[in-house]
Amino acid sequence: MTRTVLESKTKTVVIGFDEPFCVIGERINPTGRKKLAAELEQGDFSTVEKDAREQVACGAMVLDVNSGAVFTNKMAEDPRYADNNFVEPPLMRELVTRIQGIVDVPLCIDSSVPGALQNGLEAAEGRPLLNSVTGEEERMELVLPLVKKYNVPVVAISNDDTGISEDPDVRFAVAKKIVERASDFGIPAHDIVVDPLVMPVGAMGSAGQQVFALVRRLREELGVNTTCGASNISFGLPQRHGINGAFLPMAIQAGMTSAIMNPVRMQEMEAIRAANFLMNHDPNGSEWIAFTRIMDAVAAGKTFAEASSDAIAAGSSRRAGGRTGGRRSRG
């Protein structure tokens, strides 16, 4: 079975067909978050640190780290700040270093800037996921050598020089091209995690069906793991979390093995925990039973993040007291 191995300094996470669904936390991303971008411009990393802790507490097994900040005030003072190639590399290094200092999960280094990707890879401990490469020739020539040099897995996004096709066969062909070109660099298929691209169901009624069919083809024909930006499916619609919560178990059943998503939303995490149990990726339902206690605490008035953090603290306290034991989790 295909196994994509990610590592931090102390923890290993495996993305695979026979593994629990891998939740990649999306929150550390200043794109579209003006408040976060403004904080980063001031050298304030308090929200980043809070988001890192909360996402891991709520169930993120990997954290996506995106350095795409726009420093508006500095841009007015120094024109170099209008260039992402100037802004992102040092910011990515700082983000990776700080996040690794407070949480122990593997990271997903996320940028469109090659210098930021390299800085993230240099700063990362263990074996991070690189996000991302596309089917564009220039992008493959820039990113795939980094993947090979640092021996890391990479997210392959199914668009190329022609853009994002609405035809799922075209998106499959782009994914296949990336897997084949990666092989030319000596990168094995198990280190390619394909994002087949989720279209908004509000704009394209067949978007969910397309993704499910694509995921099955990617698994059966290319033998690769898959991921997606899960919230894209509900973009522009009301009550988005209900749609996301239905989409995720259906994608898991189709064979999707990970998603970049917001783990601080209980509805989506409840759906994933239940799907893991139903897919027999949660032996004896132990993770589901533990999760129900968090749900009970939320029903009693706590936020999901508070209840999740309390559950972790209680577990650590019991282990320190020697009253419980068990196998160490990989994720």
C-alpha positions as CSV (number, residue, x, y, z in Angstrom):
1,M,0.0,0.0,0.0
2,T,1.1,3.6,-0.8
3,R,2.6,5.3,2.3
4,T,3.7,8.9,2.3
5,V,5.9,9.5,5.4
6,L,6.1,12.9,7.1
7,E,8.3,13.6,10.1
8,S,8.9,16.3,12.7
9,K,11.8,16.1,15.1
10,T,9.8,13.7,17.4
11,K,6.8,12.5,15.5
12,T,6.0,10.5,12.4
13,V,2.7,10.8,10.4
14,V,1.9,8.4,7.6
15,I,-0.6,9.3,4.9
16,G,-1.9,6.1,3.3
17,F,-4.8,4.1,2.1
18,D,-4.8,2.0,5.3
19,E,-4.2,4.9,7.7
20,P,-6.5,7.3,9.5
21,F,-7.4,10.3,7.4
22,C,-4.6,12.9,7.7
23,V,-5.9,16.4,8.8
24,I,-3.5,19.2,7.6
25,G,-4.4,22.4,9.5
26,E,-4.8,25.4,7.2
27,R,-5.0,28.3,9.6
28,I,-1.4,29.6,9.4
29,N,-2.0,31.5,6.2
30,P,-2.1,35.3,6.0
31,T,-3.7,35.2,2.5
32,G,-7.1,36.8,3.0
33,R,-6.5,37.3,6.7
34,K,-5.6,41.1,6.9
35,K,-5.3,41.0,10.7
36,L,-2.8,38.2,10.6
37,A,-0.8,39.9,7.8
38,A,-0.7,43.1,9.8
39,E,0.5,41.3,12.9
40,L,3.3,39.6,10.9
41,E,4.3,42.9,9.4
42,Q,4.8,44.1,13.0
43,G,6.8,41.0,14.0
44,D,3.9,39.8,16.1
45,F,3.6,36.0,16.0
46,S,1.0,35.6,18.8
47,T,-1.9,34.6,16.5
48,V,0.4,32.1,14.6
49,E,1.3,30.5,17.9
50,K,-2.3,30.4,19.1
51,D,-3.4,28.9,15.8
52,A,-0.7,26.3,15.9
53,R,-1.5,25.1,19.4
54,E,-5.3,25.1,18.8
55,Q,-5.1,23.2,15.5
56,V,-3.0,20.5,17.0
57,A,-5.2,20.2,20.1
58,C,-8.3,19.9,17.8
59,G,-6.7,17.1,15.8
60,A,-4.4,18.5,13.1
61,M,-1.7,15.9,12.4
62,V,0.3,18.2,10.1
63,L,0.3,22.1,10.0
64,D,0.4,24.0,6.7
65,V,2.6,27.0,6.9
66,N,2.0,29.7,4.3
67,S,4.1,32.8,4.1
68,G,2.1,34.8,1.5
69,A,1.8,38.0,3.5
70,V,1.4,41.5,2.0
71,F,3.2,44.1,4.1
72,T,1.3,47.2,3.1
73,N,3.0,49.7,5.3
74,K,6.5,48.5,4.6
75,M,5.7,48.4,0.9
76,A,5.0,52.2,1.0
77,E,8.4,52.8,2.7
78,D,10.5,50.3,0.7
79,P,9.5,49.1,-2.8
80,R,11.3,45.8,-2.2
81,Y,8.3,44.7,0.0
82,A,6.1,44.7,-3.1
83,D,8.0,41.6,-4.2
84,N,7.0,38.3,-2.7
85,N,10.5,37.0,-3.5
86,F,11.8,39.5,-1.0
87,V,9.1,39.1,1.7
88,E,8.4,35.4,1.8
89,P,11.8,33.6,2.2
90,P,12.8,35.2,5.6
91,L,9.2,35.1,6.8
92,M,8.9,31.4,6.0
93,R,12.1,30.6,7.9
94,E,10.8,32.6,10.9
95,L,7.4,30.9,10.8
96,V,8.8,27.4,10.6
97,T,11.3,28.0,13.4
98,R,8.7,29.5,15.8
99,I,6.0,26.8,15.1
100,Q,8.5,24.0,15.6
101,G,9.3,25.5,19.0
102,I,5.8,25.1,20.3
103,V,4.2,22.0,18.6
104,D,5.7,18.6,17.6
105,V,3.7,17.7,14.4
106,P,5.2,17.7,10.9
107,L,4.8,20.8,8.7
108,C,3.6,21.4,5.2
109,I,5.8,24.2,3.6
110,D,3.4,26.2,1.5
111,S,4.4,28.9,-1.0
112,S,4.5,29.9,-4.6
113,V,8.0,31.4,-4.1
114,P,10.9,29.0,-4.6
115,G,13.1,30.9,-2.2
116,A,10.5,30.5,0.5
117,L,10.2,26.8,-0.1
118,Q,13.9,26.4,0.2
119,N,14.1,28.5,3.4
120,G,11.3,26.4,4.8
121,L,13.0,23.2,3.9
122,E,16.3,24.4,5.4
123,A,14.6,25.4,8.7
124,A,12.3,22.3,9.0
125,E,13.3,19.5,11.3
126,G,12.4,16.0,10.0
127,R,10.6,15.4,6.7
128,P,8.0,18.1,5.9
129,L,5.5,18.0,3.0
130,L,6.2,20.6,0.3
131,N,3.2,22.5,-1.1
132,S,3.3,22.6,-4.1
133,V,4.2,21.7,-7.7
134,T,1.9,22.1,-10.7
135,G,2.0,20.7,-14.2
136,E,3.5,23.9,-15.5
137,E,6.9,23.2,-17.0
138,E,8.6,26.1,-15.3
139,R,7.2,25.2,-12.0
140,M,8.3,21.5,-12.3
141,E,11.8,22.6,-13.2
142,L,12.0,24.8,-10.1
143,V,10.3,22.6,-7.5
144,L,11.1,19.0,-8.4
145,P,14.9,19.5,-7.9
146,L,14.1,20.8,-4.4
147,V,11.9,17.7,-3.7
148,K,14.8,15.5,-4.7
149,K,17.5,17.4,-2.9
150,Y,15.7,17.4,0.4
151,N,14.1,14.0,0.0
152,V,10.6,15.2,0.9
153,P,7.1,14.5,-0.4
154,V,5.3,17.1,-2.5
155,V,1.7,18.1,-3.2
156,A,1.0,17.9,-6.9
157,I,-1.8,20.3,-8.0
158,S,-3.7,19.2,-11.2
159,N,-3.4,22.4,-13.2
160,D,-0.8,23.4,-15.8
161,D,0.0,26.1,-18.3
162,T,-3.5,26.0,-19.7
163,G,-5.0,26.7,-16.2
164,I,-7.6,24.7,-14.3
165,S,-9.7,22.5,-16.5
166,E,-13.3,21.7,-15.7
167,D,-12.8,18.4,-17.4
168,P,-11.7,15.7,-14.8
169,D,-10.0,13.7,-17.5
170,V,-7.7,16.6,-18.2
171,R,-7.0,17.1,-14.5
172,F,-6.1,13.4,-14.3
173,A,-3.7,13.7,-17.2
174,V,-2.0,16.6,-15.6
175,A,-1.5,14.6,-12.4
176,K,-0.1,11.7,-14.4
177,K,2.3,14.0,-16.1
178,I,3.6,15.3,-12.8
179,V,4.0,11.8,-11.4
180,E,6.0,10.8,-14.5
181,R,8.2,13.9,-14.5
182,A,8.9,13.4,-10.8
183,S,10.0,9.8,-11.6
184,D,12.5,11.3,-14.1
185,F,14.0,13.1,-11.1
186,G,14.1,9.9,-9.1
187,I,11.1,10.9,-6.9
188,P,8.8,7.8,-6.2
189,A,5.0,7.9,-6.6
190,H,4.5,7.4,-2.9
191,D,6.1,10.8,-2.3
192,I,3.5,12.5,-4.6
193,V,0.3,13.6,-2.9
194,V,-2.1,14.7,-5.7
195,D,-4.6,17.6,-5.2
196,P,-7.2,16.9,-8.0
197,L,-8.7,20.3,-7.4
198,V,-12.1,20.7,-5.8
199,M,-14.5,23.0,-7.6
200,P,-17.3,24.8,-5.7
201,V,-20.5,22.7,-5.8
202,G,-22.5,25.9,-5.9
203,A,-21.0,26.8,-9.3
204,M,-20.7,23.3,-10.6
205,G,-23.3,20.7,-9.5
206,S,-21.1,17.8,-10.4
207,A,-18.1,19.0,-8.5
208,G,-18.4,16.5,-5.7
209,Q,-19.0,13.6,-8.1
210,Q,-16.0,14.7,-10.2
211,V,-13.6,14.7,-7.2
212,F,-14.8,11.3,-6.0
213,A,-14.3,9.7,-9.4
214,L,-10.9,11.4,-9.8
215,V,-9.7,10.2,-6.4
216,R,-10.6,6.6,-7.3
217,R,-8.7,6.9,-10.6
218,L,-5.7,8.4,-8.9
219,R,-5.6,5.6,-6.3
220,E,-6.3,2.7,-8.7
221,E,-4.3,3.9,-11.8
222,L,-1.4,5.9,-10.3
223,G,-1.3,4.5,-6.8
224,V,-0.9,8.0,-5.2
225,N,-2.2,9.6,-2.1
226,T,-4.5,12.6,-2.4
227,T,-5.4,15.8,-0.7
228,C,-7.5,18.9,-1.3
229,G,-8.6,22.2,0.0
230,A,-11.7,20.8,1.6
231,S,-13.6,24.0,2.1
232,N,-13.5,24.8,-1.6
233,I,-16.4,22.5,-2.1
234,S,-18.7,24.9,-0.2
235,F,-17.3,28.2,-1.4
236,G,-19.9,30.9,-1.6
237,L,-22.7,28.9,0.0
238,P,-24.5,29.4,3.4
239,Q,-24.0,27.0,6.2
240,R,-20.8,25.8,4.7
241,H,-19.8,23.5,7.5
242,G,-22.7,21.1,6.9
243,I,-21.6,20.7,3.3
244,N,-17.9,20.2,4.3
245,G,-19.0,17.7,7.0
246,A,-20.9,15.6,4.3
247,F,-18.1,16.0,1.7
248,L,-15.2,14.7,3.8
249,P,-16.6,11.2,4.7
250,M,-17.7,10.8,1.0
251,A,-14.2,11.7,-0.1
252,I,-12.6,9.4,2.4
253,Q,-14.8,6.5,1.2
254,A,-13.7,7.3,-2.4
255,G,-10.1,6.9,-1.3
256,M,-8.9,10.5,-0.4
257,T,-6.3,10.2,2.3
258,S,-5.7,13.8,3.5
259,A,-7.1,17.3,3.3
260,I,-5.9,20.9,4.0
261,M,-8.7,22.2,6.2
262,N,-9.7,24.0,9.4
263,P,-9.5,21.5,12.3
264,V,-11.0,24.0,14.8
265,R,-14.4,23.3,13.4
266,M,-16.0,20.5,15.4
267,Q,-18.6,19.5,12.7
268,E,-15.9,18.6,10.2
269,M,-13.7,16.9,12.7
270,E,-16.7,14.9,14.0
271,A,-17.3,13.7,10.4
272,I,-13.7,12.6,10.0
273,R,-13.6,10.8,13.4
274,A,-16.7,8.9,12.5
275,A,-15.4,8.1,9.0
276,N,-12.2,6.7,10.4
277,F,-14.2,4.4,12.6
278,L,-16.5,3.3,9.8
279,M,-13.5,2.6,7.5
280,N,-11.9,0.5,10.2
281,H,-9.0,2.9,10.7
282,D,-9.9,3.4,14.4
283,P,-9.3,0.1,16.1
284,N,-12.1,-0.6,18.7
285,G,-13.4,3.0,18.2
286,S,-11.0,4.3,20.8
287,E,-10.4,7.6,19.1
288,W,-14.2,8.1,18.5
289,I,-14.9,7.4,22.1
290,A,-12.3,9.9,23.2
291,F,-13.8,12.4,20.8
292,T,-17.3,12.0,22.2
293,R,-16.0,13.2,25.6
294,I,-14.8,16.4,23.9
295,M,-18.3,16.8,22.3
296,D,-19.9,16.4,25.7
297,A,-17.7,19.2,27.0
298,V,-18.7,21.4,24.1
299,A,-22.3,20.7,24.8
300,A,-21.7,21.8,28.4
301,G,-20.5,25.2,27.3
302,K,-16.8,25.0,26.3
303,T,-15.4,25.9,22.9
304,F,-14.1,23.0,20.8
305,A,-10.6,24.3,21.1
306,E,-10.9,24.6,24.9
307,A,-12.4,21.1,25.3
308,S,-9.7,19.6,23.0
309,S,-6.9,21.3,24.9
310,D,-8.4,20.1,28.3
311,A,-8.6,16.5,27.0
312,I,-4.9,16.6,26.1
313,A,-4.0,18.1,29.4
314,A,-6.0,15.5,31.3
315,G,-4.4,12.7,29.3
316,S,-0.9,14.0,30.0
317,S,-1.8,14.3,33.7
318,R,-3.0,10.7,33.8
319,R,0.1,9.4,32.0
320,A,2.4,11.4,34.4
321,G,0.6,9.8,37.3
322,G,1.2,6.4,35.9
323,R,-2.5,5.4,35.9
324,T,-2.7,4.7,32.2
325,G,-0.5,3.5,29.4
326,G,-0.6,2.4,25.9
327,R,1.0,2.6,22.5
328,R,2.3,5.9,21.4
329,S,0.3,7.5,18.6
330,R,2.1,8.2,15.3
331,G,-0.1,11.2,14.7
